[in-house]
Structures are given as structure tokens and as C-alpha cells.
Amino acid sequence: MIIDNNPKEIEAMEAFHRGDRKEGLRLQEEFASEFREEYKDKDHCSCKKACRYHGNCKECVAIHRAHQEHVPNCMRPLINKKIKILSELTEHTIANEIEPPKETLRKE
């Protein structure tokens, strides 16, 4: 099962956007049910940072909401994809002004 860009969730969002809330909720619950079953004994966390909250989304998100300094590592690709689209407006020149932090990542 894939989580990022999951076809069922994409279909659910399309249903929500066309105003079919009932179908959107049905598809969303189907995805959630499949997720619960698939990952009940597996690591679902895509984060590569060495962190004691790895795989504990509830506490991880609560911590990031509390300190409001940055977003969880697993959300970065999603947000960066959206920022990249905006960055095209300035021919990505923002990249010349950014230096990424040095982070300790988990071993594969």
C-alpha cells in the first residue's frame, strides 16, 4: 500500500471537490481501513530523522503544533512540492538564498 499520492485518497478528494461528500467520506474511510490493516504491524513513517517519536504521528504533530517552528519531516515533500510551484514565479531564484540545516538522519 502506498500512502503518498494514494489513488483512493485522490479519488476521495475529487469527490469532495465535486460536492459528493458521501462518496468522499466513503473512500476516505476505505483508505483509512486499509491503512490500519496494512500498517498495524509495520513502520509507516517516512521520516528519516533520528527521533524518539518516529511512527508516533499523534505526538509528533502535537509537538510541532506546540512549538510552531517547522513542520514534521514527513510533511516536507508535500509542502516543498507546493512551494516549488510558487518558486517558479521567480525562476526558483529563492534557492540562491537558502542553506538547508545539517540534520541527523535515520539509517535505511
MARDREN-943147 format. One line per field, with one value per atom (N, C-alpha, C): residue number from 1; residue in one letter; chain; atom name; x negated, y negated, z. Coordinates in steps of 0.001 Angstrom, whole numbers, always signed. Layout:
# residues N
nr <- [NUM,...]
rest <- [A,...]
kette <- [A,...]
atom <- [CA,...]
east <- [X,...]
north <- [Y,...]
up <- [Z,...]
END
This chain:
# residues 108
nr <- [1,1,1,2,2,2,3,3,3,4,4,4,5,5,5,6,6,6,7,7,7,8,8,8,9,9,9,10,10,10,11,11,11,12,12,12,13,13,13,14,14,14,15,15,15,16,16,16,17,17,17,18,18,18,19,19,19,20,20,20,21,21,21,22,22,22,23,23,23,24,24,24,25,25,25,26,26,26,27,27,27,28,28,28,29,29,29,30,30,30,31,31,31,32,32,32,33,33,33,34,34,34,35,35,35,36,36,36,37,37,37,38,38,38,39,39,39,40,40,40,41,41,41,42,42,42,43,43,43,44,44,44,45,45,45,46,46,46,47,47,47,48,48,48,49,49,49,50,50,50,51,51,51,52,52,52,53,53,53,54,54,54,55,55,55,56,56,56,57,57,57,58,58,58,59,59,59,60,60,60,61,61,61,62,62,62,63,63,63,64,64,64,65,65,65,66,66,66,67,67,67,68,68,68,69,69,69,70,70,70,71,71,71,72,72,72,73,73,73,74,74,74,75,75,75,76,76,76,77,77,77,78,78,78,79,79,79,80,80,80,81,81,81,82,82,82,83,83,83,84,84,84,85,85,85,86,86,86,87,87,87,88,88,88,89,89,89,90,90,90,91,91,91,92,92,92,93,93,93,94,94,94,95,95,95,96,96,96,97,97,97,98,98,98,99,99,99,100,100,100,101,101,101,102,102,102,103,103,103,104,104,104,105,105,105,106,106,106,107,107,107,108,108,108]
rest <- [M,M,M,I,I,I,I,I,I,D,D,D,N,N,N,N,N,N,P,P,P,K,K,K,E,E,E,I,I,I,E,E,E,A,A,A,M,M,M,E,E,E,A,A,A,F,F,F,H,H,H,R,R,R,G,G,G,D,D,D,R,R,R,K,K,K,E,E,E,G,G,G,L,L,L,R,R,R,L,L,L,Q,Q,Q,E,E,E,E,E,E,F,F,F,A,A,A,S,S,S,E,E,E,F,F,F,R,R,R,E,E,E,E,E,E,Y,Y,Y,K,K,K,D,D,D,K,K,K,D,D,D,H,H,H,C,C,C,S,S,S,C,C,C,K,K,K,K,K,K,A,A,A,C,C,C,R,R,R,Y,Y,Y,H,H,H,G,G,G,N,N,N,C,C,C,K,K,K,E,E,E,C,C,C,V,V,V,A,A,A,I,I,I,H,H,H,R,R,R,A,A,A,H,H,H,Q,Q,Q,E,E,E,H,H,H,V,V,V,P,P,P,N,N,N,C,C,C,M,M,M,R,R,R,P,P,P,L,L,L,I,I,I,N,N,N,K,K,K,K,K,K,I,I,I,K,K,K,I,I,I,L,L,L,S,S,S,E,E,E,L,L,L,T,T,T,E,E,E,H,H,H,T,T,T,I,I,I,A,A,A,N,N,N,E,E,E,I,I,I,E,E,E,P,P,P,P,P,P,K,K,K,E,E,E,T,T,T,L,L,L,R,R,R,K,K,K,E,E,E]
kette <- [A,A,A,A,A,A,A,A,A,A,A,A,A,A,A,A,A,A,A,A,A,A,A,A,A,A,A,A,A,A,A,A,A,A,A,A,A,A,A,A,A,A,A,A,A,A,A,A,A,A,A,A,A,A,A,A,A,A,A,A,A,A,A,A,A,A,A,A,A,A,A,A,A,A,A,A,A,A,A,A,A,A,A,A,A,A,A,A,A,A,A,A,A,A,A,A,A,A,A,A,A,A,A,A,A,A,A,A,A,A,A,A,A,A,A,A,A,A,A,A,A,A,A,A,A,A,A,A,A,A,A,A,A,A,A,A,A,A,A,A,A,A,A,A,A,A,A,A,A,A,A,A,A,A,A,A,A,A,A,A,A,A,A,A,A,A,A,A,A,A,A,A,A,A,A,A,A,A,A,A,A,A,A,A,A,A,A,A,A,A,A,A,A,A,A,A,A,A,A,A,A,A,A,A,A,A,A,A,A,A,A,A,A,A,A,A,A,A,A,A,A,A,A,A,A,A,A,A,A,A,A,A,A,A,A,A,A,A,A,A,A,A,A,A,A,A,A,A,A,A,A,A,A,A,A,A,A,A,A,A,A,A,A,A,A,A,A,A,A,A,A,A,A,A,A,A,A,A,A,A,A,A,A,A,A,A,A,A,A,A,A,A,A,A,A,A,A,A,A,A,A,A,A,A,A,A,A,A,A,A,A,A,A,A,A,A,A,A,A,A,A,A,A,A]
atom <- [N,CA,C,N,CA,C,N,CA,C,N,CA,C,N,CA,C,N,CA,C,N,CA,C,N,CA,C,N,CA,C,N,CA,C,N,CA,C,N,CA,C,N,CA,C,N,CA,C,N,CA,C,N,CA,C,N,CA,C,N,CA,C,N,CA,C,N,CA,C,N,CA,C,N,CA,C,N,CA,C,N,CA,C,N,CA,C,N,CA,C,N,CA,C,N,CA,C,N,CA,C,N,CA,C,N,CA,C,N,CA,C,N,CA,C,N,CA,C,N,CA,C,N,CA,C,N,CA,C,N,CA,C,N,CA,C,N,CA,C,N,CA,C,N,CA,C,N,CA,C,N,CA,C,N,CA,C,N,CA,C,N,CA,C,N,CA,C,N,CA,C,N,CA,C,N,CA,C,N,CA,C,N,CA,C,N,CA,C,N,CA,C,N,CA,C,N,CA,C,N,CA,C,N,CA,C,N,CA,C,N,CA,C,N,CA,C,N,CA,C,N,CA,C,N,CA,C,N,CA,C,N,CA,C,N,CA,C,N,CA,C,N,CA,C,N,CA,C,N,CA,C,N,CA,C,N,CA,C,N,CA,C,N,CA,C,N,CA,C,N,CA,C,N,CA,C,N,CA,C,N,CA,C,N,CA,C,N,CA,C,N,CA,C,N,CA,C,N,CA,C,N,CA,C,N,CA,C,N,CA,C,N,CA,C,N,CA,C,N,CA,C,N,CA,C,N,CA,C,N,CA,C,N,CA,C,N,CA,C,N,CA,C,N,CA,C,N,CA,C,N,CA,C,N,CA,C,N,CA,C,N,CA,C,N,CA,C,N,CA,C,N,CA,C,N,CA,C]
east <- [-841,+0,-876,-544,-1248,-417,-1095,-399,-427,-1626,-1755,-1152,-302,+381,+1214,+1849,+2679,+3869,+4057,+5143,+6538,+6780,+8096,+8335,+7312,+7462,+7576,+6872,+7004,+8441,+8988,+10381,+11336,+11040,+11878,+11890,+10723,+10656,+11393,+11331,+12089,+13584,+14033,+15444,+15821,+14981,+15252,+15349,+14406,+14371,+15598,+16159,+17364,+18641,+18472,+19612,+20240,+19591,+20120,+19463,+19902,+19304,+19465,+20616,+20874,+19854,+19616,+18646,+17219,+16921,+15599,+15319,+16294,+16135,+16026,+16785,+16728,+15332,+14817,+13481,+12407,+12572,+11604,+11574,+12736,+12783,+12219,+12446,+11883,+10353,+9803,+8347,+7862,+8534,+8121,+8182,+9208,+9355,+8219,+7917,+6803,+5484,+5320,+4103,+3951,+5022,+4968,+4561,+5124,+4820,+3379,+2979,+1652,+535,+744,-345,-177,+684,+838,-429,-1245,-2496,-3721,-3574,-4678,-4973,-6170,-6568,-6019,-5182,-4602,-5271,-6128,-6704,-7800,-7653,-8637,-9772,-9700,-10708,-12057,-13101,-14460,-15255,-14651,-15356,-15366,-16492,-16602,-15778,-14680,-13748,-13005,-12806,-12111,-10622,-10096,-8674,-8410,-9424,-9282,-8081,-7154,-5977,-4836,-5048,-4004,-3470,-2662,-2187,-1450,-657,+158,-726,-1730,-2613,-3523,-4005,-4884,-4180,-2973,-2226,-1906,-1554,-1259,-2484,-3649,-4879,-5125,-4980,-5207,-4157,-2925,-1897,-2212,-2752,-3049,-4182,-5296,-6418,-6312,-5547,-5258,-6489,-7584,-8801,-8983,-8589,-8673,-7663,-7591,-6611,-7303,-6533,-7132,-7848,-8928,-9735,-8930,-7972,-7189,-6323,-6052,-5221,-6029,-7338,-8171,-8036,-8046,-7907,-6599,-5512,-4223,-4267,-4776,-4837,-5845,-7000,-8004,-7468,-6635,-6028,-5176,-4435,-3600,-4462,-5517,-6412,-7144,-7516,-8221,-7374,-6078,-5181,-5206,-5156,-5229,-6593,-7644,-9000,-9237,-8439,-8568,-8279,-7506,-7182,-8424,-9473,-10721,-11893,-11567,-12585,-13450,-12855,-13496,-14719,-14777,-15930,-16002,-14925,-14958,-16000,-16265,-17240,-18620,-18922,-20222,-20313,-19191,-19151,-18959,-18920,-18592,-19741,-20057,-21016,-20317,-20148,-19441,-20235,-19538,-20233,-20892,-21866,-22503,-21650,-21160,-20296,-20844,-20526,-20888,-19755,-20035,-19003,-19148,-18013,-17993,-18670,-19307,-19897,-18766,-18898,-17856,-17742]
north <- [+1190,+0,-1239,-2174,-3454,-4472,-5342,-6392,-7686,-8131,-9383,-9223,-10161,-10142,-8877,-8419,-7216,-7461,-6591,-6785,-6870,-6094,-6113,-7449,-7985,-9278,-10408,-10280,-11279,-11267,-10066,-9925,-10508,-10292,-10849,-12372,-12957,-14417,-14939,-14217,-14616,-14602,-13583,-13510,-14708,-15041,-16203,-17481,-17646,-18865,-18999,-17894,-17980,-18018,-18053,-18194,-16888,-15755,-14452,-14022,-14659,-14405,-12949,-12379,-10997,-10039,-10191,-9327,-9620,-10888,-11257,-10610,-10681,-10068,-8546,-7955,-6501,-6064,-6755,-6427,-6693,-7782,-8124,-7059,-6588,-5538,-4229,-3963,-2759,-2817,-3990,-4182,-3985,-4624,-4539,-3095,-2383,-984,-132,-334,+388,+29,-1258,-1713,-1028,-1024,-390,+1075,+1769,+3188,+3401,+2666,+2829,+2473,+1409,+894,+1181,+2111,+2381,+2968,+3635,+4226,+3766,+2723,+2249,+785,+365,-1039,-1804,-2781,-3595,-4963,-5282,-6625,-6813,-7827,-8101,-9007,-9469,-10375,-9672,-10341,-9797,-10394,-11300,-11928,-11002,-10943,-10147,-10843,-10204,-10861,-9826,-10086,-9127,-9061,-9984,-9984,-9352,-8720,-8067,-7121,-7322,-6470,-6838,-7784,-8202,-9562,-9518,-10743,-11676,-11111,-11934,-12839,-12260,-13067,-13964,-13448,-14237,-15511,-15363,-16519,-17469,-16932,-17784,-18623,-18010,-18731,-19860,-19562,-20592,-21692,-21334,-22358,-23224,-22617,-23354,-24352,-23917,-24861,-25754,-25361,-26178,-26723,-25963,-26423,-25838,-24595,-23942,-22804,-22102,-21020,-19664,-18623,-17278,-16924,-16192,-15835,-15108,-14299,-13545,-14454,-15664,-16596,-17467,-17448,-18328,-18095,-16834,-16652,-17236,-17061,-17606,-19132,-19740,-21200,-21737,-21064,-21505,-21446,-20457,-20347,-21589,-22035,-23234,-24495,-24571,-25733,-25810,-24650,-24622,-25281,-25020,-25626,-27152,-27639,-29084,-29644,-28872,-29305,-29514,-28828,-29006,-30443,-31160,-32554,-33438,-33033,-33815,-32995,-32064,-31201,-30502,-30163,-29431,-30151,-31460,-32202,-32185,-31817,-31700,-30667,-29691,-28640,-29224,-30363,-31012,-31649,-31771,-32431,-31465,-30163,-29172,-28197,-27940,-26892,-25933,-24667,-23725,-23424,-23115,-22788,-21421,-21215,-19902,-19094,-17935,-17113,-15702,-15090,-13700,-12839,-12044,-11217,-9767,-9050,-7621,-6827,-5731,-4821,-4035,-3747,-2985,-1588]
up <- [+0,+0,+0,-850,-841,-62,+615,+1359,+543,+184,-564,-1957,-2326,-3626,-3828,-2783,-2862,-3798,-4793,-5765,-5128,-4104,-3449,-2755,-2109,-1448,-2468,-3585,-4653,-5177,-5361,-5803,-4757,-3479,-2410,-2482,-2681,-2759,-3980,-5089,-6286,-5979,-5240,-4855,-3980,-2989,-2139,-2979,-3918,-4739,-5635,-6079,-6920,-6070,-4735,-3841,-3379,-3697,-3300,-1989,-909,+408,+847,+587,+992,+358,-932,-1622,-1139,-926,-417,+932,+1825,+3148,+3056,+2152,+1983,+1524,+519,+11,+1059,+1798,+2833,+3924,+4328,+5346,+4806,+3529,+2905,+2947,+2605,+2680,+4115,+5062,+6473,+6975,+6584,+6993,+6421,+5143,+4514,+5184,+5515,+6192,+7544,+8329,+9657,+9553,+8593,+8431,+7952,+6933,+6343,+7310,+8090,+8919,+10408,+10777,+12205,+12811,+12007,+12499,+11714,+10897,+10065,+10368,+9995,+10124,+8924,+9154,+8091,+7970,+8918,+8998,+7957,+7121,+6067,+6537,+7759,+8298,+8416,+7997,+8070,+9223,+9977,+11087,+12302,+12975,+14195,+15277,+15689,+16594,+17417,+18683,+19544,+19231,+18437,+18089,+16725,+16145,+14834,+14855,+13926,+13816,+14739,+15641,+16572,+16105,+15060,+14405,+15357,+16216,+17122,+17984,+18623,+19474,+18640,+17514,+16648,+16179,+15660,+15176,+16329,+17484,+18643,+19024,+19006,+19336,+18336,+17031,+16015,+16073,+16374,+16545,+17754,+18791,+20020,+19828,+19213,+19091,+17859,+16861,+15671,+14970,+15010,+14353,+12962,+12779,+11476,+11439,+10317,+10183,+10327,+10630,+10710,+9404,+9527,+8360,+7291,+7694,+6721,+5855,+6322,+5564,+4602,+4744,+3917,+2428,+1946,+488,-56,+665,+250,+188,+1233,+1292,+282,+158,-819,-2250,-2535,-3867,-4153,-3151,-3310,-3401,-2595,-2621,-3961,-4500,-5796,-6886,-6862,-7849,-7708,-6460,-6237,-6631,-6372,-6666,-8166,-8983,-10436,-10855,-10031,-10349,-10384,-9660,-9644,-10195,-11106,-11715,-10673,-9552,-8452,-7876,-8027,-7508,-5984,-5332,-3864,-3442,-4306,-3983,-3709,-4298,-4065,-2688,-2016,-717,+446,+159,+1188,+1386,+2655,+3001,+3958,+3526,+4397,+5663,+6763,+8013,+7939,+8772,+8891,+9864,+9436,+10282,+10428,+11522,+11745,+11220,+10183,+9576,+10019,+9976,+10314,+9210,+9585,+8597,+7960,+6679,+5950,+6515]
END
